[in-house]
Amino acid sequence: MPANHTLGFVLVDVALFSVPLTAAVVGWFTNWLAIQMSFNPIQFVGIGVIGWQGVIPRKAEKMAHICIDRTLQQFGDLNAVYQQLEPQRIVEQVISQVNPRMDEYIDEVMYEIQPVLWDNLPLFMKSRIYRWGREQLPSRIESLVEDFGDDLNDLVDLKALLSRELKTHPDLMNRIFREAGSVELRSVINRGAIIGGLLGALLAPAWVRYPEPWLLPVGGFAVGFLTNWIAINLIFRPLKPRRFLFWRLQGLFLQRQPEISDVWARLVAEELITVEKVADAMINGNRGDRTRAIIQKHLRPLLDNSMVMKLGAQVTVGMTGYTELKKAMNHKAVLATSDVFGDPAFNRERAPVVAGVLAGQMKSLAPAEFQDILRPAFREEEIQLMLVGGILGSLAGALQFLIMSNVLS
């Protein structure tokens, strides 16, 4: 058999085997890289405008805001969510935390205003004040918690809370997406190899018939670009289940809406919208003045409504000292509120309640609304991710052509 015929057969064999194999590797690698570029780096790396930051860290605020808009829009508002937290349980938590420390809180307030007087006050007088404080606590706390529940929408800027937390901890949304979408992420990477291999199987005969130097680089670009495009669309399309022969097709992200909703909601409740962080936003956020005004409204009657305590306080500390005493009580109450809701056990106990509310609403979202939690942020970056895949595919095609040319020359 002539040598050129033998070379031709070898060329065909090598092309039919190596082109699909290389395309499968390219498909797997470009999808793997696209996912890595979605999560990393956490912070922008580059010079000026030239560089990269992971899609999810960069768009974390936007995605969190969309999630909250979608779920709260369905549920109603924060006040309705608050009712699910069982306000009576919150009252019990506050009383259980503050009551044992009531004597300590009163001591701190009095030592701040009149340390000498408080040191010299007879013990029976101190005991009476301590007892009076403990007796007043339950009714004051109940009315305070009720007021908070009625006005929670006006007291907490939830989007500002999310923005602050995600700026402070830009890796939070990464952790949420990695855990919630772990199954889908692995599937996308593995399917990249299958898609790349199938596209390579179409490219191999074309190159055998037209072994032009430009064909493998151009074909490689198409494989890398299309693999990323198909993979991204596999996550979100089709929106609703469709039958194709023996298969039921739906976007990977949408197929597991109930499971993803549970994981997403649990992580958001544990990491972002905790009782402690909401309480901190109420007190120290941009609407904190309203919260402090409510606390002051409920503390004022402690002294003003008790003639004995009011007269006693005015006699012992004077009118100016009486005003300072009320200010000190307000300040101590704000600090005590932070301490109460910072209790890790209470936060762990209430997190499943918040998660249950969020998960229930996420599960009830229509497919188009559910995919909008994630898709808008990615849509802005899809073309860049696909171009990166295309460039890598083109480089792999060029390298394969050079290797094959040298082997067969």
Helices and strands as residue ranges (DSSP letters): H 3-39, E 45-47, E 50-52, H 55-58, H 60-75, H 78-84, H 87-98, G 99-101, H 102-113, H 115-120, H 123-155, H 158-168, H 172-180, H 182-209, H 215-236, E 242-244, E 247-249, H 252-255, H 257-271, H 275-284, H 288-304, H 307-341, H 344-364, H 367-371, H 375-379, H 382-408
